[in-house]
Amino acid sequence: MEVSDDVDDEHVILLCTNTDPIETTETLNDEILVSATDVLAWDLPTTLTFPTIKVQTHRNRLIERSLYFRGLLSRSFSESCLGSVTINWNVREFMQILKHMYGCVLDITLDNFLPLYEGALYFGVETLLLKCETWLSELLSPKRFQSTQIQMEDLIQIWEFGSDCASDFILHLCMGYLARNFMWAKHSKSFGKLPYDLLLSLVKHPHLTVDSELHLSDALLLWLESNTENLERPSKSEENCYEVLKQIRVGLLPLWFALGKRNSFYFRQLAEESLDSIFRLLNIAPMGSIDTFEYSDLHHLRIRLTEYSKKVDLSGCPQITSTVLLLSLIPQSYLTDPMEKNIIKQFFINCGHPIRDKSVFPLELSETFTFEAVQEVDISKCRNLIIEHAVDCFCKFFPSLRILKAAHLLNIGTISFLQLLEKCTMVCEIDLTVDITPLIPAVTVASSSRAMIPLVPEKSSSVNHIAVQIMPYNEFGPPLSNVTKLTFEGRTDVSDLGLQYISKLCVSLRHLNIKGCISVTDIGISDLISTCKKLNSIVVCDTSFGIYSVQALCSAISGSGNFPSLHSRDKRLKSVVSNFETLHMGGCRGISESSLLELMSQAQVLKSLCLRWTDLVDQALYNFVGSSLEMLDVSDTKISGAALAHIIHGNPSLKCLRARGCQNLFPGNNCIEKRKSSFPSLHEKLHAELGKMCRLEEIEFGWGFSSFSLSALEPLLMSLKTINISLGGTLGEDALKQLPAICPLLETIILHFQVISDMIVMNFVTSLKYLQVLALCYCFGDISMSSFKFPMQNLRKLRLERITPWMTNDDLVVLAQNCRNLLELSLLGCPLLDPDSLQIITCGWPGLVSIHLEDCGEVTANGASALLDCKALEDILLRHNGPGLPRNFICYAASEMRLLRKLSLDICDASEGDFDIPNQYADKYFLSTLKIARCKSQRCAFNLPAPAPGVHRRSVHVETLVLVWNSRDLIRTVVKERL
């Protein structure tokens, strides 16, 4: 660093006045003289305490390094011949600029960037300007994005500075950074503070990168709500709103979102445009159609993809077809150039041929235009998308694809889908979740598809030699060596042979979710556990997981194939389960107590453990050797409070604790005094252990949980997001009133059999700003419509079951006005509702995805055609609401509601005494589960008066026909239950 100047160089004194009162102190002298020659020895903290600071500098140095001083000291200004110059600038900032002019190294940070840049502009220090611009370019570079590196407030401040000083360089950098990282920006608390001009520039920016148009719409609506007052002042506020919102590609919004925004003040017009576009696309054939090319605005049909896109989320968009997908993946020029457009048209004509044939796909597209950054794609519920076409496109255009989600698609065969992915060599996570069938392994299935495999009879403790007698696949394809996580939840087409195929194909498999896969057997699961050497997480809830699978988990990792004795101790530290992080086996009734004891004694590093509704006993928890649990579910088991306290003591990182339905958690006794005396010690022991934990995020309790429990756990509940109190828990009115203060971050409240009041509910809805789910079921107390006369814009799910017998149509209107964004509604026991209620519901909540109405007066006495306006419905339950449903209701509803998956009805509501049941329409409809209940008692007739508060209708026998469609066949069963 060079700081010396020629000895003959003329000196100039720069007079700086310190106007900052914080920096100045009383001294004997009012000024100090420092020399620029000694810049390295400057003591700035001391120097800045003087009111006047004189800096002896060199004229030539100032002229060479600063345009300001060049014009001032070398031209005809009066100051050019003076020996001193007065500087009217912040002293601290100017001294830093002066240090830079004398060659000192400056560290630029977010705190000093703007002062240095502004000073460099004013004094014309080009080297400092270049240094600042280089620093900002690196900070906002696409390769250096870190959400913690720069805050939204800083970006806004920098952009406003660039706007004030007309710096296109700064403006373009800020806009580019925010456009590329829009998903990060929308979650910032300061997103609503974005200036209108900046927001408009962002949504028009060619690099605007969002996961979906839904995320963009949510962000813009949030911004508009935060700036309502500011936008009302200008005369063109409505035009400004529309100018921003019209950048949304409305044809690509999820159906439920477009329907739900029909009542939005800002989005009403665009919602209608979106629905018009969606319904037009739904009428276009998914394969071999070129009608899409005649669409008025192809640009708004193109999925928003940039070179920075990492995730593509198309979930919930039934209008997405192969045509729309490909239109989004090809360059814009292909849609404007006549010759290239003809090539694409010809391709769509040929779509009837196997798309995996390379001769069909325009080869030049995949060679010249790919999106290297895309790592995740979600096509869940895209029922009109031809899967073969989609996978082929993903393999060609997204070479770095890691995660593929295709949930709730019945037209996908699990194994055939894996075979399709042989080209996508980088894929490591696959999700093919469907609704879990109401059937469980314990239920006898009257008839089933060939995919249903009978349980293999027990033969011996060795399972390796037992083969499943099913027609084998022709051959195994090349291994999907990168696949580490598979989610097949609810898939009834997954059989033992499928598991065998998976274990051979996915050699690196670490996580497998087959929850509710009722076609697999205990032996099939055990074979997979023994074969997949890297497996460390498995979810097998509600399957036939049993003794053989436990033996496989407890076997040594040696790979010898022989299981050790269940009482062997020498190999426990090296057993298969000793490396497991996730083990969910809730509802698996085939596990004996002794098996659980052995399993718990070897699970050392588990982070997530689900044992709900198993034969879990205290000793199994005492045997548990792990210390890393973050989630524990022991609901509906026989464990005691002491055993639960023991496992909590050894796992201080627990965040989620579920213990509903545990009647032995605190002992009951006929002797009241004895019972009372035992309660405090047990409570204190359990609460003492809970008090040593990190903060809880989710709790579910029933028996034994009280206001004392809530008070004792108060320090741990500040981060609680979900609370579920069921039968046996008694929080009390005072504790429920305090709940919002104790748990201010609550998002979900589920209360069963609690004493509630208007004051409690009003406190919930007015104090909990993050509340999204509210379920009040079978609660006692006196509440009225006053509880719901407050805006609840964040509420998404509402369940009011047996607590609002007074509800009328007028009350429904008020509820719809205050809970505008509901997606799921459940009303049980509202006898005053009538046929007009359905119209109120569909007009108030057109975007509903789930509706349950039971014992609601005469809601369906004139039919349920009004429900068809809620075309995004996925789940409908109608029971004992009036005998007005036509015979063809099932087929008609499934054809009109393109996303309907679950439908539950009651013969009592059939106008002709029965319903037509579809047999061969699994491919035509999206319906996956149909339940039809038939009451055995005439006392269940819909027109019975509602029981008095606190009086329950007597049990009746119900026979329910359950129809379940999987990807190939129809499964039927008849289930008898008591209501």
N, C-alpha and C positions, 0 to 999 in steps of 0.2 A: 504494500500500500504506500503510495507516494503522497506526502502531504507538504513537501517543501516547495517553495517557489524561488525564482531568481531574486537575489538580494537587491537588485536594482528596481524590482517591481514596486510600483507606487502602492502605498497602503490606502485603504478606504475603511473608515469606521462605520459600522452598521449599528444604528441606534434602535434597540428593541425595548418596547415598554411592556412590562408584565402586568396585564390587566386581570389576571386570575387572583382573586383575594385569598384563595386557599393556599396558593404557593408563596405569597409574600409574607414576610415577617419584619418586625421592627429591628433595625440594625443601626450601627453608628453611621454608616454610609448608605446613601440611597442608590448608589450605582456600583457596578463592578465592571472591570475591563478584562476581557480574555482575548487571547491571540489564537487565530485560526491555525497558526503554525504548530501550536501545542494541542491540536484537536484530540489527540490520543490521551492526553492527560486531563481533559475536561472533567470537572466534577459537577455534572449537570444537576443533581439533587440540591447541591448547595447554591449553585449559580442561579437556579430558578427561584430562589427565595428573595432575590433583589428586585426592587421595583423597576430599575433601569439596567439594562445589560448592554454594554458596548463590546462589539466584536471587531477586532482588528483583522481585516482581510486583505487580499491582494486583488487589485483592479483587474489584472489580466485573467486571473483564475475565475473571477465572477463573470467576465465577458465571455470567456471560452465555454463555461458550463451552463450559462443561463441566458435565454433569449430576453428575459426581462431586464437583466443588468446590461446586456449587450446594447439594447436600445437606450437604456437610461444613461450609461456611462460613456458611450462612444459616439453619441450623436449631439444634436444641438440643444438638448435639454439643459436647463439651468443647473441640474444636479451633476452634469458631466464634469464640471470643473470644481465641484466641491469635494472637500475631504471627508464628508460624512453623508450618509443616506439614512433617512428614517424608514423603518420597516413597520408597516401596519399589518401585522399577521400574528397569529398565535405563537408565542415565544417558544413553547415546547416543540411545536411542530416545525417551526422554522429552523431551530437548532439542529433537528434531525436532518432536514433537507440540506443544511449547510455542511453537516458532517459527510453526507453522501457526495456533495460537490468536491470535498477534499479527500475523497477516496476511501472513506470508512465504509465498512460492510454493514448494511442495515438488514435486520431480520423483519420481514414483512409478515404481519399477522392480520387476522380479521379485525382486531382492535385498532390497528394503525393504518390499514390499507386506505380507507377513504380520506383521512387527513393528509397522508403522504401523496396520494394521487391528486387531490384537489390542489395541494401546494405545488406539486410538480407542474400541473396545468397552469397555475397562476404565474409562477416564476419561469416557466418554460424550460424546465430541467428535463431534457429529452431522455437522458440516460436513466433517470429515475422513473419517468413515464414508462419506458420500455421494461424496466425491472418490475414495476407494478403490474403491467399488462401480462408479462410472462408468468408472474406469480398467480394472477387470477385465471389465466388460461389453464395452468396446471391444476389449480384448485377445482375448476369446473370442467375438467377433462372427463370424457366418458369413461376412461380407464381408471379414474381415481375416485369414483363415487363411493362415498361412505356416509351413511345417514347421520352419523354423529359428527361429521367433519364440519358441516356448516348448517346453521339453523335457518328456518324460513324467514325469521325476522331480519337476519343479516342479508339474505338474498333480496328481500323487498327493499331494504335500505339502499343496497348497492344499485338496484334497478332504478329507484327513484332518483338517486344521484346521477346515474347515467342519463336519465330522461331530462333532468334539470340542466345538465351541461351538454346535452345533445351529443352524447358519445355513443355512436352506433356500435362501436366495439363492445362496450359494456352491456348494452341492451341485448345484442345478439347472443353474447355469452350467457347471460342470465336466462333469457328465453329458451335457449337450447338446453340448458341444464335442467330447468323446470319441466320442459316438454319431455325430455328423455326419462326423467325421474318423477313423472306425474303421480304414479302410484304411491311414492313416498310422500310427495307434497300434499296429497289429498288427506292424509292421515295426520298432518301437522295441525296443532291447535291454532296456528296463525293463518291457515288456508283462507279463512273468511276475510282476512285483512288484505288479500291480494288486490291491488288497484284494478279497476275495470279494464283499462287499456292493456295491462299485462295479461290478465285472464283471457281477453279476446285474442291477443297475440298467441297465447299458448294453444288454445283450441284450434287455431288455424295453422299452427306450426307443422311443417312436413314431418318432423321427428316426434310428434306427440305419440307417446307410448303408453298404452293402457292395456290391462288384461282383458277388458271387455267394454262394450258400450254401456253396460249397466254401471260399471265403476265410474265412467265419465259422467253419466247422468246423475248419479248420486252426488258426486263432487260438485257439479254445477248447481244442483238444487240446494245443496248445503250452503254454497256461496251466496245464492240469491236470498235464502232465508236470513243469512247473517247481514245482508246489505239492503234489507227492505227499505229502511228509512232513507238511506242515501240515494236509492234508486227512485224514490217517490218524488224527490225534489225536482229533478230535471223534467222538462216537458216531454222528452223522448224516452222516458224510462222504459215503457213497454217495448219500444223498438229495440232498445239496448238489450233487454232480457231475451227477446227473440233472436237477436243477432248472435248471442252466445249459444243459446240452446239449439239453433238450427244447424250447428256444426255436428250435432249428434247424428249418427247413422241409424235412424229410427227403425229401419227394417231389420236390424240385428239385435234388437232388445229382446229379453225374455218375455214370453207371453204374459206371465203373471204381473210383471212390472208395468208393461204397457197398459194392461187392464186396470191395475191399481191406481195409475196416475190420471185416470179419467176425471177424478175429482180434484186434482191438483190445480191451484190457481195459476201457476206458471206453466205447467206442463200439459194442460188440457188439450190445446190445439195439436201439439206434437204427439200426444197419446193417440189421438184419432188417426193422425197420419201413420203412426207406427202400426196400429192395428190394421189399417187398410193394407199396408205393405205386407204385414205378416200373413194375413188371410189370403192375399193374392199368391204369396209364395207357397202356402199350404196347399193350394189347388194346383200347383205345378208338379208334375210327375217327378219323383226323385231320380229316375234313371232314364237316359235316352231322350231327354227333353231339351229343346233349344228355345223354349218360350221366354226364358229368363233374359235372353239377349234383346228382347223387345221391351224390356222394362224401361220406364221413362228415365230413371237415374241410376245407372249401373254403379256409379261411384258410391252411392249410399248402400249398395249391397256388398261392397268389398270389406272384408274383415280387416280391421285396422292393424297392419303389420309394418314394423320398421326394422331396421338392422339392429335395433336395441331391444326388440321384444324378447322377453324371456318366458312369458306365460300367455297362452291363448285359451280364454275361458268362454266356451260356447254353451255351457250348461243351461238347460231350461229353454232352449230355442228350437222348437220342433220344426221351424221354417227353414232351418239350415239343411241344404241338400248338397249332393256332390257338385252340382253346377255352381252353387254359391261358393263352396269351398275352393274350387279351382279358380273361379273368377278372382278370388282374393289373393291367390298365390302367384298369378302370372303378372308380368309387368303391365302397367297401364297402357303402354303403346300397343299391346296386342288387341286391345278393345277399340282402338281408333284407326289402326292401319287395316285397310280392307283385306289385304292378302293374308295377314296374320290372323285376323278375325275369322276368316274362312277356315283356317287350320283348326282353330279352337272349336268352331261349329261342327266340323267333321269329326272331331274327337268325341263330342257329346253324342253324335249320331251313332258312333261305334261303341258307346258305353255298354251296350248289351253284350259285348264280347268280354272275355275275362280281362280285367284291367291289369292283371299281373303280367300279361303278355307285353313285353317291352315294345312290340311293334305298334301297339295301340296308343300308348302314351307318347305325346310329342317329346322326343328325346331332348331337343334343344332347350326346352324349358328347364328341366332339372339340371342341365349342365351350366346354365347361365344365370339362374336366379334362385338362390337358396337363402334361408334365414338361419344363420349359424348360431345365433344366440338363443333360439327357442329351446327350452328345456322341459316345458310342461304344457300339455294339452288336455283340456277337459271337454268331452263331448257328451256328458251325461244327459239323458233325456232327449237327445237329438234323434228322435225316432225315425225321421225321414232320410237320415244319412246312410248311404250304402257303405257298410263297414269296410268291405273289400276296397272300395275306391278311396275311402278316407285313409286307411292304413297305408295304401300305396302312395298317396300324396304325402303323408307324414314322413315316410321313409325317404322320399326324394327331396322334399323341400326343407325338412327339419332334421338334418344329419346329426345334430347333437341332442335329440330328444331323449329325455331321461324318464319322465313321468307321464303316463297315459291313463286318464280316467274316463271310463265309459260305463258309468253306473246307470241302473234302471233301463237297460236295453235288453228286451227279451229276444230280439232277433240275433243275438250273439250267442253262439255256442262256446263254452269256456275253452275247451281244448282247441277247437278250430281257430279261435281268436289267437291263441298262443302260437299256433302254426303260422298264422298270418304275419306275426311279429318276427319271424326268422330273419327278415331283411333289416329290421330296426335293431341293429346290433348293440346300440348304446342304451336302449331302454332298460331301466333298472327297477321301476315301480309300475305295477298295473293294478287298476281298481275296476272290478266288474260287479260291484255290489248291486243286489236287487232286494226287494222287500222280503223279509224273513217270513216264511210260510207259517200259518197258524199251527201247522202240524209239527209235532215234536216226536222224537224217536219212541217215546213211551206210548204214543197214540197208535192204535192199530189202523193201518191203511187198508181199506176194503179192496181197492184196485189201484194199480199204479202203472207208470210207464216202464219201459224196459230199462230206463236209466236207474230205476229204483232197485237196489241190490239187497236181497235178504241178508239178515245177519248171519255171519259164518259161525257155525257151532264151535264151541270151545273144544280144543283137542289136547293141547299141551302148553306148557309155559313158553316154548319156543315158537315164535311166529314167523320165522323166515321161510319155512317150508310150505306154508299155507298159501295156495294160489287162488285167486279169484276167478271163477269160471265165467268169463265174459268174452265176447268176441274181441280179440286184440286189434290194436291199430296196425296198419300195414307195416309201418316202420317208424322209428324215432328219427326226427329231423336233427339238424345240427344243434348243439346245445346253446341255449340262451345264457351265455356265461356271465352276463352282466346283471341279470335279473336277480334282485335281492329281496323284493317285497311283492307279495301277491295278496290281493284282497278279493275273495270270492264269496263274501257274506251273502247268505240266503240262496245260493245257487244250488238248486235241486238236481241239475244235470252233472254236477261233480260227483263222480263215483269212485270206487276204489281203484278202478283201472285208470281213471283220470289222475288220481293222486300218484299212481305209479308212473304215469307219463310225465307228470310235473317233476317228480323226484329225479327222473332221468334227464329231462330237458333243462331244468333250472338248477344247475350244479352248484351255484353260489347262493342259493336261497337262504335268507336269514329270517324273514318274517312271513308268516302265513296266517291269513284270516279265513277260516271256513265256518264261521259262526252260522248256525242254522242250516248247514248243508246236511240235510237228513238222509241223503243217499249214501253217505260214506259210513263205513263200519269201524268198529274199534280196531280191528286187525288192519284195515287199510290205513288208518291214521298212524298206527304203531310202525307199520312198514315205512311210511314216509319219514317218520322221526328217525328211524334207524339208518335210512339211506342218506338223508340230507345232513351231511356232517357239519355244515356251517350254521344250521338253524339255531337261532337263539331267542325267537319270539313266536308264540303260537296262540291263536284265538280259536277255541273249539267249543264255545258256549252252545248249548242246546243241540249237541250232536251225540253220537254213540260213543264218544271218548270214554274209555273205561280201563279195566285192569291191564289189558295188553299194552295200551298206550302208556300207562303209568310205568309198566315194566321197561318199556323202551326209553322213557325219560330217566329212569333210575339205573340204566345199564352203563357200563363203562364206555369211555370214548375210544377204547382200543380198536373197535371195529371187528372184533372177533365174531360177533353175531350171537354170542351166548350171554344170556342175562344172568347176573348174579342173584343170589338169594335176596329176598326183600329185607332180610335181617343182616346182610353183610355190611360191615363198617369200613373195611379197608379201602374201598374204591369210591367212597362218597365224594371226596374232594375232586374226583376226576369223572364224575358221572355226567351224562348229557345235560341234565337239568341244572347242573352247577354253573353252567355258562349262560343260562337263560335270563333275559331281562324282562320279558313279558310272558305271563302265563294266565290266560283267561279260560276257565272251564266251568263257568256258571251254568246251572241247570243240567249238568251231567250227572244223572242219578246212578250211573253204573260204577261209580268210584266208591270203594269200601272205605271204612274208617281207617283200617290198617294201611291201605294204599296211600291215603292222605298223610298219615303220620310219617311214612317213609319219604314221600315226596317233599314235604315241608322241611325235613331234616337235611335235604341236599340242595335246596334252592338258596344259593348264597348271594347272588347279585341281582335278584329280581327288583325291578323298579315299578312294575304294575302287576297286581295280583287280583284276580276275580274268582271268588269261591261262593258266590251267591247260590242259594238253593241247592247246596250239596250237603252231604252227611258230615259236615265239618263239626268237630268237637274241640274242646279246650286243649286237649293234649297236642293236637296238630299245631295249634298256634304256639304253644310252649316249645314245640320242636323246631319252629322256624328259626333258621340261623342267619337270615339276611339282615342287612342294616341299611339298605338303599331304597326302600319302598317310597314311592311318591304317590301311588294310588292303591287303595285297598278297598275291596268290596266283599263284605261278609253278610250281606242282606239275606234274610230268611234262613238263618242257620241257628244252631243251638248254643252258640258260644256265650260265655259269661263276660261280665264287665272286667273281671280280673284278668282273663285271658287276653281280652282286647287291650287292656292297659299294658300288659306285658309286651305285646308286639309293637305297640306305639312307642314304648320306652326304648326299644332297640332300633327304631326307624325315625329319627328326628326330622327327616326331610319330607315327611308326609304332607301332601297338599290336598289330596282328595280322599275322604273317608265316608264310606257308605255302609250303614248298619241298620237299615230299615227291617222291620219284621223280626227282630231278634228278641223273642219274648223272655229269654233267660239272661238278657244283658244285665238286668238287675232283678234279684230273686223276689218272687211274690210269695205271700204266705197268708193263710187264713187269719193268723193272729196279727191284728193291725199294729199292736205295739212292737211286736218283733220285727215286722216289716219296716216300720219307721226307723227303728234303731239300726237296721242294717244299711239303710239307704245312704246316710251321710258318709260312712267310711268308704263304701264302694264308689260313690260319686267323687269323693275327694281323691281317691287313688287314681281313678281314670282321668279326672281333670288335671291332677298334678302332672301326669305323664303328657297329656295334651299340651299343658302349659310350657313344656320344654321344647316343643316343636317349632318349626318355622311356621309362618302364617298360612292358615288354611285358605283354600280357594273354593272348595266345595264340600258340603256336609249333607248327609242324609241319615236321619235318625227317626226312630219310632219309640218303642217301649223304653221308658225310663228317662227320656230326654225331657228336661223341664226348664223353667225359668232360672232355676239355680244353675243348670248346666250352661245356659247362655251367658249368665253373669260371670261365671267362673272362666269361660273361654273368651271373654270380651277382648283382651289384648291380642288374641290370635285372629280375630275376625275382621280386622280393618280391611283386609284384602279379599274377603269372601265375596264370591260372585254368584254362587248357587246355594240355596238352602231348601231342603225338602224335609218337612216334618209330617210323618204319617201316623197311622193308628197307634195309640199307646203313648205318643208324645203329648205333653201338656205344657205349652209355653206360657199360657196365661195372658190376660189382656195387657198388663203392664209391660211384660217382656216384648210383646208384639209392637206396642207403641214405641219402644226404645230401639227396635230393630234397625230403622233407617240411620239412626245416630251411631249405632254400634257397627253396622255394615254399610257404609255409604256407597260402596261400589257394586251393590247387588244388581245382578242382571236377571236372575230367575228366582221366583218365590213360588213354592208349591206347598200348600197347606191342606192336610186332611184332618177332619174331626177336631178342629180347633175352635175356640170361642173367639169370634171376631165381632167388630162393630164398625159403624160408619167412620168413627174417629181413626181406627186402625187402617182401614182401606184408604181413606183420604190421605193419611200420613204416608202410606206407601207411594201413591201415585203423584203426590206433590213433592216429596223429598228425594225420591230415588230417580235421578235423571237418566240413569243407564238401564232402567228396568225394561226388559224385553218380553219376559214371560211371567204371567200371573195366573196361577191356578188355585181356586178356592173350591174345595170339594167336600161336600158333606159336613160343612162347618156349622157350628151353632152360634146363636146370637141374633141380634136384630140389625140388619143392614137395609138400606134403602137406596134409591137411585141417586141420592146425594153423594154417595161414595164415588160415583163415576162422572160427576159434572165438572171434571177438570181435564184439560188437554193431556193426552198421553201419546204423543207423536212417535215415541220410540217403541211403544208396545207392539209386538208382533204376534204373540200367542195369548189367547184369553180363554180360560176354562171356568165356567160358572156352573157348578153341578150341585143341585139340590140346595141352593142357597138363595135363589131369586124367584120364589113362587109368585111374587107380585108383578113380575115383569110383563109389561104391555107393549103394544106397538109404538106408543109414544116414547117409552123408555128405550126401545131399540133405536129409534131415531137419534136420541140424545147420545147413546153409546156410539153409534156410527159417526156422529159429528166429532166426538172427542177422541176416538181411537181410529183415526183415518187410515192408518198403515197396517191394520191387522192382516195377517196372512192365514192364521188358523183360529177358528172359533168353535167352541164346544159349549152347548147349552143343554142342560139336563134338568128336567122338572120345572118347566115354565108353562103351566096349564092354561094361562090366559092368552097365549099367542094364537093367531088364526091364519087363514090362507094369505092374508096381506103381508104377513111377517116375512115370507120368503122374498117378496118384492123389495121390502125395506132392506133386507140383508144383502141382496144382490146389487142394489143401487148404492148402498153405503160402502160395501166392500167388494167391488167387482174383481179385485185381484186375488181373492181367496184361493188358497191351495188345499185347504182342509176345512171341512165343516161336519160337525157331529151334532145332530138334533135328536133328542130322545125324550119321550114323555112331554112334548111341547104342544099341548092342546090339540088344535086341528090344523096345524101348519100344512100338512099334505092332504087335507080333506078334498081339495080340488085339484090334486096333482102336484107336481114339482117342476113344471116347465120353466118357472122363473129361474131355477138354479142353472139352467143352460146358458144364462147370460154370464155366469162365472166360468168361462171356457178354460181357465187355467187350473181348475180343480183336479187334484190328484187323489184325494181321499174323501169319500162321502159315507156317512153313517146316518141312516134315517130309520127310526124305530119308534113305533107307537105314537105317531103324529097324525093319524087320520087315514082311513082306507080310501085313498084317492089315487094311488100310483097305478098307472096303466100296465097292462100285461107285458108290453114291449119296452118297459122303462129301462131295463138293463142294456139292451142293444142300442136303444136310442141315445141314452146318456153316453155310452162308450164311443159312439160314432160322432157325437157332437163335441165331446170334451176330449181333445186329442191327447191330453196328458193323464187322463183318469187311469189310476193303477189299482186302487182299492175301493171296493164298494160293498157296504154292509146294509142289508134290508131285513124287513120282517114281513112274514106272510100276512100279519094283522093289518098291514098298510096297503095290501094289494086290492085294487078295486074289483077284480074278478076272482079273488081268492088264490091267485098263483102268479108266477112270473115265468116268462119264456127264458130259458137258460141257454146261452150260446155254448155250442160244443166244439165247433171247428173254426172259431174266429180268432184264435190266439194271434195269428199273423195280421189280421185286419185291425184288431183293436190293440190298445196299449194295456188293457186290463190284465193284471197278474193275479189278483186275489178277489174272489167273490164269496161273501158269506150271506146265507139266507136262513134266518131263524124262524122256527115254527113253534109257537107256544103250545104246551100240552094242557094248559088250564084256561078255561073260558074267562077266568077272572083277570086275565091280562088284556082283555079287550081295551081298545084305545080310549073308549069313552068313559072309563071309570073315573070318578072324581079323584083329584090328587089327595094323597094322605095328608093328615094334619101334621104340622111341624113336629119332628121328633118321633113320629110314628112311621114305621117302615112297612111297605107292602110285603105280604107273606111270600116265601120262596115259591117259585114255580119251576117246573121242569121245562127245559127248552132243548129242542133238537135242532142243531145247526148244520146245514149242508155247506161244506167248504169246498170251493173249487179253486185250484191253484194251477196256473199256467207256468211252466218253466220254458226254456228255450226250444223245446221240441214237442212236449206232450202235455196232456192235461191229467192232473191228479185229482181224484175225488175222495172225499171222506165224509162221514157223518159223525159229528161230535155231540155227545149229550152233556149238558151242563145244568147247573142250578143257578137261578138268578134271585 
